[in-house]
Every structure is written in structure tokens, then in C-alpha cells.
């Protein structure tokens, strides 16, 4: 298929315009918190994508609608471009503090060397760190270059939460909801962002319904976390990043900062909400509650989360990772084995749901040193699989694992049937023909195979670029971190930080990018860039 650059450029322009809107709307935050010194950098960070986007859209406004090839290339290049332009608030605010113009009145904590605020903000003067943070946010990963997240200006705390919140639903979904017109190829772009299910016949109506559902759940999540004891600012930010299964925090030690049983358990349903496909949410909200157990993916979300949490709890309990003398629960004091069991359930449930939902909130201290290899690999398995397709999560997705499992058994059983036997394959209530079965199985197998290929590539790069062995990182630490990046999770074994080698940061950028778009669109883009494809406008 010939490649129409005008089509790609026009839709990239629309995505940049949507990004500019997010930046400029965020100007409200420094006005509320009186962070006047942030305003010039934030306005410039919004003006850059606005001007670039408007220029591209107007220049190529009459370009044709995108086809499948163009949709994939727009998705892959658009996500990368949005991550680059989305890094500008970090870069401009950091350099504003470094230059410290007298007329802006930058607070001393951001300009005095050696303070937490100064050292944390200084990391973003390196453009690569800003792009890393932006890519991590938009892809819903949550790995961070912020050493002290609570020391960042409120404006950057908000920007980190906002890009995860938007990225959880999808940059193209946002662009479609705000800027798309009927007949603009919106369905092609929607599908190129690793989505397929529609709520309404119109794709524009579908994405707008998705955003209404997301807003409703965000309000519910903020209220729930506030009632559980979080300060309102923290509740707003953690509700946004928890529901989007992103995992950025506004505290140094993520959710472990609070040490609150109520907050830990309040976040579990928030993360579960983000793990269920939006069409199922819509059906449940309209009164069709049966889908919570009749839908294949939704049913297995609960089964997978339950089994994984039980296994992790058993490992933590038998290894006595948590063995407190006593624990107070709802006014009741537990001692000895009951206290250890409760803490194991608390951390096992939270961390497995956080991993399998690809949220990345952390309550358990240093997973890389405090937990056994078996516990780390259990969490890594949750990160690799993920939850439901059509939700905000990353990973391979449960539906692909189920397709591979059922498809393999279907092929094996086929050996015992005569060659002329007519067989059908049942998947999620659908009866598939032989051709449809082969297509579903092939797609799941290709994505899964490529997922592990790039997991291995990332692990190889880390093993070469990082200290390993005694005094360094173990193989399970490396596999855990790469699975976290590519699964768009954000849990860390202690590797990620501004001091990482450049090659490691670049590898993680690639892992996060392909993980969010499920690999194929990125490979299509790279082929289009490096191989001649008959370009015309």
C-alpha cells in the first residue's frame, strides 16, 4: 500500500493540538497554587505543540482518510511525538529554576543546591530524562526519573498525573473525542491504538462514552480515597493514576508512604476498575450486571487476580517476609501468626493486583531486596499477562493467553478426529470457523512471541550496561524491571533512576513504547522509515 505522508502529517497535527490543549488547561494549577514562576515555561510548552500541530493540520487538511497502514504509523509516531512534546513542561520548568530569573521569584528550595526539590528538578534539565518521564506517563508505565516525587512543584505533580490519566484511555481516543469529524477515519485510528470493541455504531460516540465513564469512575475514586484518609490533593492524583493503571505518585514511597490499611484496600477496587474493558463497564452501568461473570475476560480478571494474590500471599507468609509482633485492624490487635498472615494478605493482594492491573503502586518497600526471587517472579508473571483488552492495562492481555491455551488444546484434540470432521471453536461466546480460529490463534501467538523477544532484548541490554552479580543486580531484578517497563506497570526492583546509563534509558523508552501499542504498529513504522514504500502525497 502506498504511504500518504499528508494523511499521517494531518493526523499527527491533530494529536499535537490535543496535547497543547492539555498543557494550556494545566495553567490553572499554578494559578491555584501560586506557582507563578512556572507559568512562562508552561505556556511555552503548550505553544510549541499548538503551533506545530496547527501548521501540520492546515497544510494537509485535504489529505485522504487513513487506511490500516497509515493508522498504525500514525499511532506509533503519534505516541512517540506526544511523548517528546509532553516532556517540554519538565524541561522548561527545570531550566527556569536553574536560570532563576530574579523577576520570577523561584522559591529557594528549587534553586539551592543539595535540597531534595533542587536535585529532583535538576534531573529534568537532561532532555532524555524528560522524554523518559513523559513516555512513562503517557504509556501508563509509572517508572520515574523523580528521586523525590513529593518535592516536585505541584504543577509537575499534576502534569505527571494528567498524562497518565489521558494515556490510560489513549491519546488517539482523546483526539477522536475532541477533534475528530465523522468520516475522518476515526475507526482506523481507534483500532490502531490496540482497541477493537465499540460501544456505539459511531466511533466518535464510543470514545465520548468512554470518557464519560472514565470521568465518573475518577470522581468515585477520588471520593473513596479521600474517605479512606488521603489528603484531597493526594486523592485526586492517586485516583487519576490508579484508575488509569499508571502508578505515578506524589509521595516518595508511593502508597507505602501512608502505611494505611484503609488506603491500601481502598485502592484495590480502583485498580480493578481500570482492568475491566470499557464496553463491559458501559453494559454494567446500564443495568446488565450479568457481564461481570458471563464475559470471558472480566470473569478471568477476577480469577487471575484471586489466584495470583493467593499464591503471592502464600509465598510471603511461608517465607515470613512480614512477621510483625502485632497489627491493629479495625480496633482489633492481631499478634503472632495471625498478624503475619494479615500482613501477607495485605501486601500480597495489593502488589499482585497492582502488578497484574499494570498500575505499579508500591506498598512493600524494596521488592528487589526484601522479596525472594520466587515472589518477584510471581509479580513479574502478573505484569507480563496483564488484564482485559479494551481496558487501561498493558501486558500481553488475558484474552490472548486464553486464546493460546484454548487454541493449543483445540489443535491437539483435532489429531483424534477424522480429517473430514467439522469442528467449531468457541471463544467468549462466539463460534468461529476454521479460518477465524486460525486468525485469532495466529494473532495471539505473534504478539506473545514478539513480546518475549523484546523482553529478552531488553534484559540483554540491561545485563550488558548495568553492574550484575555480587554487589550488583541479579537476573531476576533485570527481568522484573524490563517486564515492568514493557508491561507498562512501573513497579521497580531499584534499577530505574536518573543515574541509569543512557543506553538503559533508551532501551526502556523503546520497551514502554512498544508495550503500550502492542508492538506491531511500532514495527510497521520502523519498516516504513527504513524501507522504501513508494511515498507520495
KAPEGI-V39051 format. One record per residue. N is the residue number from 1. RES is the residue in one letter. PSI is psi as a letter, one per 20 degrees, with the letter a starting at -180 (NA if undefined). OMEGA is omega in whole degrees, 0 to 359 (none if undefined). NEAR is the number of other C-alpha atoms within 10 Angstrom. Layout:
# KAPEGI-V39051
((N & RES & PSI & OMEGA & NEAR) (N & RES & PSI & OMEGA & NEAR))
This chain:
# KAPEGI-V39051
((1 & X & p & 179 & 10) (2 & X & q & 185 & 12) (3 & X & p & 180 & 19) (4 & X & o & 183 & 20) (5 & X & h & 179 & 16) (6 & X & g & 178 & 21) (7 & X & g & 181 & 22) (8 & X & g & 182 & 26) (9 & X & g & 181 & 23) (10 & X & g & 183 & 25) (11 & X & h & 172 & 30) (12 & X & h & 177 & 27) (13 & X & g & 178 & 25) (14 & X & g & 180 & 27) (15 & X & h & 179 & 30) (16 & X & h & 176 & 29) (17 & X & g & 177 & 26) (18 & X & g & 178 & 23) (19 & X & g & 179 & 26) (20 & X & h & 178 & 26) (21 & X & g & 178 & 15) (22 & X & g & 181 & 17) (23 & X & g & 185 & 25) (24 & X & h & 175 & 17) (25 & X & h & 181 & 12) (26 & X & i & 176 & 20) (27 & X & h & 178 & 19) (28 & X & h & 185 & 13) (29 & X & g & 178 & 18) (30 & X & h & 176 & 19) (31 & X & g & 180 & 13) (32 & X & g & 184 & 11) (33 & X & j & 177 & 11) (34 & X & k & 174 & 13) (35 & X & m & 187 & 18) (36 & X & h & 185 & 14) (37 & X & i & 180 & 20) (38 & X & h & 190 & 25) (39 & X & g & 181 & 24) (40 & X & g & 179 & 14) (41 & X & h & 181 & 19) (42 & X & g & 179 & 23) (43 & X & g & 177 & 18) (44 & X & h & 180 & 17) (45 & X & h & 176 & 24) (46 & X & h & 182 & 25) (47 & X & h & 184 & 17) (48 & X & g & 178 & 15) (49 & X & h & 179 & 27) (50 & X & g & 181 & 22) (51 & X & g & 180 & 14) (52 & X & g & 181 & 16) (53 & X & g & 180 & 24) (54 & X & h & 180 & 18) (55 & X & g & 180 & 17) (56 & X & g & 183 & 20) (57 & X & g & 182 & 23) (58 & X & h & 181 & 13) (59 & X & h & 186 & 14) (60 & X & k & 186 & 18) (61 & X & h & 183 & 16) (62 & X & j & 179 & 11) (63 & X & q & 181 & 17) (64 & X & r & 174 & 16) (65 & X & q & 183 & 19) (66 & X & q & 169 & 24) (67 & X & a & 183 & 17) (68 & X & g & 179 & 16) (69 & X & g & 182 & 18) (70 & X & h & 180 & 25) (71 & X & g & 179 & 25) (72 & X & g & 181 & 27) (73 & X & h & 177 & 28) (74 & X & g & 180 & 29) (75 & X & g & 184 & 28) (76 & X & g & 181 & 25) (77 & X & h & 180 & 20) (78 & X & g & 179 & 22) (79 & X & h & 179 & 26) (80 & X & g & 181 & 21) (81 & X & g & 178 & 19) (82 & X & h & 177 & 22) (83 & X & h & 179 & 25) (84 & X & g & 180 & 19) (85 & X & h & 178 & 19) (86 & X & i & 178 & 29) (87 & X & i & 185 & 25) (88 & X & h & 176 & 24) (89 & X & g & 178 & 26) (90 & X & g & 184 & 28) (91 & X & g & 185 & 24) (92 & X & g & 179 & 23) (93 & X & g & 179 & 24) (94 & X & g & 181 & 26) (95 & X & h & 174 & 17) (96 & X & g & 178 & 20) (97 & X & h & 181 & 24) (98 & X & g & 180 & 17) (99 & X & h & 175 & 10) (100 & X & m & 177 & 17) (101 & X & p & 186 & 11) (102 & X & h & 185 & 8) (103 & X & i & 180 & 7) (104 & X & h & 178 & 15) (105 & X & l & 178 & 12) (106 & X & p & 180 & 19) (107 & X & q & 186 & 13) (108 & X & h & 183 & 13) (109 & X & h & 179 & 15) (110 & X & i & 182 & 24) (111 & X & i & 182 & 20) (112 & X & o & 181 & 14) (113 & X & p & 177 & 12) (114 & X & i & 177 & 11) (115 & X & q & 179 & 13) (116 & X & g & 182 & 18) (117 & X & g & 182 & 23) (118 & X & g & 182 & 21) (119 & X & h & 179 & 20) (120 & X & g & 180 & 21) (121 & X & h & 182 & 27) (122 & X & h & 180 & 21) (123 & X & h & 183 & 21) (124 & X & j & 170 & 26) (125 & X & i & 172 & 18) (126 & X & o & 183 & 14) (127 & X & h & 181 & 16) (128 & X & h & 178 & 20) (129 & X & h & 177 & 24) (130 & X & g & 178 & 27) (131 & X & h & 177 & 27) (132 & X & g & 182 & 24) (133 & X & g & 181 & 28) (134 & X & g & 178 & 30) (135 & X & g & 178 & 32) (136 & X & h & 180 & 32) (137 & X & g & 184 & 33) (138 & X & h & 179 & 31) (139 & X & i & 180 & 38) (140 & X & k & 182 & 38) (141 & X & g & 177 & 37) (142 & X & i & 170 & 33) (143 & X & q & 192 & 28) (144 & X & q & 172 & 25) (145 & X & j & 181 & 24) (146 & X & o & 179 & 24) (147 & X & g & 179 & 17) (148 & X & n & 185 & 18) (149 & X & h & 180 & 23) (150 & X & i & 179 & 18) (151 & X & i & 179 & 21) (152 & X & q & 172 & 21) (153 & X & q & 180 & 18) (154 & X & h & 181 & 20) (155 & X & g & 179 & 25) (156 & X & h & 173 & 22) (157 & X & g & 179 & 21) (158 & X & g & 183 & 21) (159 & X & h & 178 & 23) (160 & X & g & 180 & 29) (161 & X & g & 183 & 29) (162 & X & g & 182 & 22) (163 & X & h & 174 & 30) (164 & X & h & 180 & 31) (165 & X & g & 178 & 30) (166 & X & g & 181 & 25) (167 & X & h & 179 & 27) (168 & X & g & 177 & 29) (169 & X & g & 177 & 27) (170 & X & p & 180 & 26) (171 & X & g & 180 & 24) (172 & X & h & 177 & 28) (173 & X & g & 177 & 27) (174 & X & g & 181 & 20) (175 & X & g & 179 & 23) (176 & X & g & 182 & 27) (177 & X & h & 188 & 21) (178 & X & g & 192 & 14) (179 & X & i & 188 & 12) (180 & X & q & 174 & 18) (181 & X & q & 176 & 11) (182 & X & p & 179 & 11) (183 & X & j & 184 & 10) (184 & X & j & 181 & 14) (185 & X & k & 184 & 19) (186 & X & h & 181 & 24) (187 & X & g & 179 & 22) (188 & X & g & 180 & 21) (189 & X & h & 179 & 27) (190 & X & g & 181 & 25) (191 & X & h & 181 & 18) (192 & X & i & 180 & 24) (193 & X & k & 177 & 23) (194 & X & k & 175 & 19) (195 & X & q & 179 & 18) (196 & X & h & 185 & 12) (197 & X & p & 176 & 16) (198 & X & q & 176 & 19) (199 & X & h & 179 & 18) (200 & X & r & 176 & 12) (201 & X & h & 178 & 8) (202 & X & p & 181 & 12) (203 & X & h & 178 & 24) (204 & X & g & 177 & 24) (205 & X & h & 179 & 15) (206 & X & g & 184 & 20) (207 & X & h & 177 & 26) (208 & X & h & 174 & 17) (209 & X & g & 177 & 18) (210 & X & g & 181 & 23) (211 & X & h & 176 & 18) (212 & X & g & 177 & 12) (213 & X & g & 182 & 16) (214 & X & g & 177 & 23) (215 & X & g & 179 & 13) (216 & X & g & 180 & 11) (217 & X & h & 178 & 19) (218 & X & g & 177 & 23) (219 & X & g & 178 & 13) (220 & X & g & 183 & 13) (221 & X & g & 177 & 25) (222 & X & g & 181 & 24) (223 & X & g & 181 & 16) (224 & X & g & 181 & 19) (225 & X & h & 177 & 24) (226 & X & g & 178 & 18) (227 & X & h & 179 & 15) (228 & X & i & 175 & 18) (229 & X & j & 177 & 15) (230 & X & q & 169 & 19) (231 & X & q & 188 & 11) (232 & X & g & 180 & 14) (233 & X & g & 178 & 15) (234 & X & h & 181 & 18) (235 & X & g & 179 & 23) (236 & X & g & 183 & 21) (237 & X & g & 182 & 24) (238 & X & h & 175 & 31) (239 & X & g & 180 & 29) (240 & X & g & 184 & 31) (241 & X & h & 177 & 34) (242 & X & g & 180 & 36) (243 & X & h & 178 & 31) (244 & X & j & 183 & 35) (245 & X & l & 180 & 40) (246 & X & g & 172 & 39) (247 & X & i & 173 & 37) (248 & X & q & 181 & 33) (249 & X & r & 173 & 27) (250 & X & j & 177 & 25) (251 & X & q & 184 & 18) (252 & X & g & 187 & 14) (253 & X & k & 180 & 18) (254 & X & b & 184 & 20) (255 & X & i & 176 & 21) (256 & X & i & 179 & 17) (257 & X & h & 187 & 13) (258 & X & h & 183 & 15) (259 & X & k & 187 & 11) (260 & X & p & 175 & 15) (261 & X & g & 182 & 16) (262 & X & g & 180 & 16) (263 & X & g & 178 & 20) (264 & X & g & 183 & 23) (265 & X & h & 177 & 16) (266 & X & h & 181 & 19) (267 & X & h & 182 & 24) (268 & X & g & 178 & 18) (269 & X & h & 177 & 16) (270 & X & g & 180 & 25) (271 & X & h & 179 & 31) (272 & X & g & 177 & 21) (273 & X & g & 180 & 22) (274 & X & i & 184 & 29) (275 & X & i & 183 & 30) (276 & X & q & 184 & 24) (277 & X & q & 182 & 21) (278 & X & h & 177 & 27) (279 & X & h & 177 & 20) (280 & X & g & 175 & 22) (281 & X & g & 182 & 23) (282 & X & g & 181 & 16) (283 & X & g & 180 & 15) (284 & X & g & 181 & 14) (285 & X & h & 178 & 11) (286 & X & j & 172 & 9) (287 & X & i & 181 & 10) (288 & X & m & 186 & 12) (289 & X & i & 182 & 13) (290 & X & h & 185 & 11) (291 & X & i & 177 & 17) (292 & X & h & 178 & 19) (293 & X & i & 179 & 13) (294 & X & h & 178 & 12) (295 & X & p & 185 & 13) (296 & X & g & 184 & 17) (297 & X & g & 183 & 27) (298 & X & g & 178 & 22) (299 & X & g & 182 & 15) (300 & X & i & 171 & 18) (301 & X & g & 181 & 24) (302 & X & h & 179 & 18) (303 & X & g & 182 & 12) (304 & X & g & 178 & 21) (305 & X & g & 181 & 22) (306 & X & g & 181 & 14) (307 & X & g & 180 & 13) (308 & X & g & 179 & 23) (309 & X & g & 179 & 26) (310 & X & g & 179 & 17) (311 & X & g & 180 & 17) (312 & X & h & 176 & 23) (313 & X & g & 180 & 25) (314 & X & g & 178 & 17) (315 & X & g & 181 & 19) (316 & X & h & 182 & 24) (317 & X & g & 182 & 20) (318 & X & h & 179 & 12) (319 & X & i & 181 & 14) (320 & X & l & 176 & 15) (321 & X & h & 178 & 16) (322 & X & o & 181 & 18) (323 & X & m & 181 & 20) (324 & X & q & 176 & 17) (325 & X & h & 180 & 12) (326 & X & q & 177 & 15) (327 & X & p & 178 & 18) (328 & X & p & 181 & 11) (329 & X & o & 179 & 12) (330 & X & l & 178 & 8) (331 & X & i & 179 & 7) (332 & X & p & 181 & 8) (333 & X & o & 176 & 11) (334 & X & q & 181 & 17) (335 & X & q & 175 & 16) (336 & X & c & 184 & 12) (337 & X & g & 177 & 15) (338 & X & h & 178 & 16) (339 & X & g & 179 & 20) (340 & X & h & 179 & 23) (341 & X & g & 180 & 21) (342 & X & g & 180 & 20) (343 & X & h & 178 & 23) (344 & X & g & 177 & 26) (345 & X & g & 182 & 19) (346 & X & g & 183 & 18) (347 & X & h & 179 & 22) (348 & X & g & 178 & 25) (349 & X & g & 184 & 24) (350 & X & g & 187 & 24) (351 & X & h & 178 & 28) (352 & X & g & 177 & 30) (353 & X & g & 178 & 32) (354 & X & h & 180 & 31) (355 & X & g & 184 & 35) (356 & X & h & 175 & 35) (357 & X & i & 180 & 38) (358 & X & k & 178 & 37) (359 & X & g & 177 & 37) (360 & X & j & 171 & 32) (361 & X & q & 185 & 31) (362 & X & p & 176 & 24) (363 & X & i & 195 & 21) (364 & X & k & 179 & 20) (365 & X & b & 182 & 15) (366 & X & o & 179 & 14) (367 & X & h & 184 & 21) (368 & X & h & 182 & 21) (369 & X & h & 185 & 14) (370 & X & h & 184 & 14) (371 & X & q & 180 & 18) (372 & X & r & 175 & 16) (373 & X & h & 180 & 17) (374 & X & g & 179 & 13) (375 & X & g & 178 & 22) (376 & X & g & 182 & 20) (377 & X & h & 175 & 17) (378 & X & g & 177 & 19) (379 & X & g & 179 & 27) (380 & X & h & 178 & 26) (381 & X & g & 176 & 18) (382 & X & h & 179 & 27) (383 & X & h & 182 & 34) (384 & X & g & 184 & 28) (385 & X & g & 183 & 25) (386 & X & b & 183 & 31) (387 & X & c & 190 & 34) (388 & X & p & 168 & 28) (389 & X & q & 182 & 24) (390 & X & j & 175 & 21) (391 & X & b & 180 & 23) (392 & X & j & 189 & 30) (393 & X & r & 174 & 36) (394 & X & b & 180 & 35) (395 & X & a & 181 & 30) (396 & X & h & 181 & 25) (397 & X & p & 182 & 26) (398 & X & h & 185 & 22) (399 & X & h & 178 & 22) (400 & X & g & 177 & 21) (401 & X & g & 179 & 16) (402 & X & h & 178 & 18) (403 & X & g & 179 & 21) (404 & X & g & 181 & 19) (405 & X & g & 181 & 12) (406 & X & h & 180 & 16) (407 & X & h & 178 & 22) (408 & X & g & 178 & 13) (409 & X & h & 179 & 11) (410 & X & g & 179 & 16) (411 & X & g & 181 & 10) (412 & X & g & 180 & 11) (413 & X & h & 181 & 10) (414 & X & h & 179 & 13) (415 & X & h & 185 & 9) (416 & X & j & 178 & 8) (417 & X & q & 175 & 11) (418 & X & q & 184 & 8) (419 & X & h & 183 & 8) (420 & X & j & 181 & 6) (421 & X & q & 177 & 8) (422 & X & o & 183 & 9) (423 & X & q & 177 & 12) (424 & X & q & 182 & 14) (425 & X & p & 181 & 16) (426 & X & p & 178 & 15) (427 & X & o & 177 & 16) (428 & X & l & 178 & 12) (429 & X & j & 179 & 10) (430 & X & q & 174 & 9) (431 & X & o & 187 & 12) (432 & X & q & 173 & 16) (433 & X & r & 179 & 14) (434 & X & g & 180 & 13) (435 & X & g & 179 & 9) (436 & X & h & 178 & 13) (437 & X & g & 179 & 18) (438 & X & h & 180 & 14) (439 & X & g & 179 & 13) (440 & X & g & 182 & 17) (441 & X & g & 181 & 19) (442 & X & g & 180 & 15) (443 & X & g & 180 & 14) (444 & X & g & 182 & 20) (445 & X & g & 181 & 17) (446 & X & g & 181 & 12) (447 & X & g & 181 & 16) (448 & X & g & 179 & 21) (449 & X & g & 180 & 13) (450 & X & h & 179 & 14) (451 & X & g & 181 & 23) (452 & X & h & 176 & 15) (453 & X & g & 182 & 12) (454 & X & h & 171 & 20) (455 & X & g & 179 & 22) (456 & X & g & 178 & 15) (457 & X & g & 178 & 15) (458 & X & g & 179 & 23) (459 & X & g & 179 & 23) (460 & X & g & 180 & 14) (461 & X & g & 180 & 16) (462 & X & h & 180 & 26) (463 & X & h & 179 & 18) (464 & X & h & 189 & 11) (465 & X & i & 183 & 14) (466 & X & q & 174 & 16) (467 & X & p & 180 & 12) (468 & X & r & 180 & 15) (469 & X & a & 180 & 10) (470 & X & p & 181 & 7) (471 & X & i & 179 & 7) (472 & X & b & 182 & 10) (473 & X & q & 179 & 19) (474 & X & r & 179 & 18) (475 & X & h & 180 & 15) (476 & X & h & 175 & 18) (477 & X & g & 182 & 24) (478 & X & g & 179 & 24) (479 & X & h & 179 & 22) (480 & X & g & 185 & 27) (481 & X & g & 180 & 28) (482 & X & g & 177 & 31) (483 & X & h & 179 & 33) (484 & X & g & 180 & 34) (485 & X & g & 184 & 36) (486 & X & h & 176 & 33) (487 & X & i & 181 & 37) (488 & X & l & 184 & 37) (489 & X & f & 178 & 38) (490 & X & i & 173 & 33) (491 & X & q & 185 & 29) (492 & X & q & 174 & 25) (493 & X & j & 177 & 23) (494 & X & j & 183 & 14) (495 & X & g & 187 & 19) (496 & X & p & 177 & 20) (497 & X & r & 182 & 16) (498 & X & i & 180 & 19) (499 & X & j & 179 & 11) (500 & X & q & 173 & 14) (501 & X & q & 181 & 13) (502 & X & g & 182 & 13) (503 & X & h & 178 & 14) (504 & X & g & 178 & 20) (505 & X & g & 180 & 21) (506 & X & g & 178 & 15) (507 & X & g & 179 & 20) (508 & X & h & 176 & 25) (509 & X & g & 179 & 23) (510 & X & g & 179 & 20) (511 & X & g & 181 & 24) (512 & X & g & 182 & 33) (513 & X & g & 182 & 27) (514 & X & h & 180 & 23) (515 & X & g & 182 & 27) (516 & X & h & 183 & 30) (517 & X & j & 178 & 21) (518 & X & k & 162 & 24) (519 & X & g & 190 & 23) (520 & X & g & 180 & 19) (521 & X & h & 180 & 24) (522 & X & g & 178 & 24) (523 & X & h & 177 & 15) (524 & X & g & 178 & 15) (525 & X & g & 181 & 19) (526 & X & h & 177 & 14) (527 & X & g & 179 & 13) (528 & X & h & 180 & 16) (529 & X & g & 189 & 11) (530 & X & i & 180 & 8) (531 & X & p & 180 & 9) (532 & X & p & 183 & 10) (533 & X & j & 179 & 13) (534 & X & m & 186 & 10) (535 & X & p & 169 & 11) (536 & X & r & 183 & 9) (537 & X & NA & none & 12))
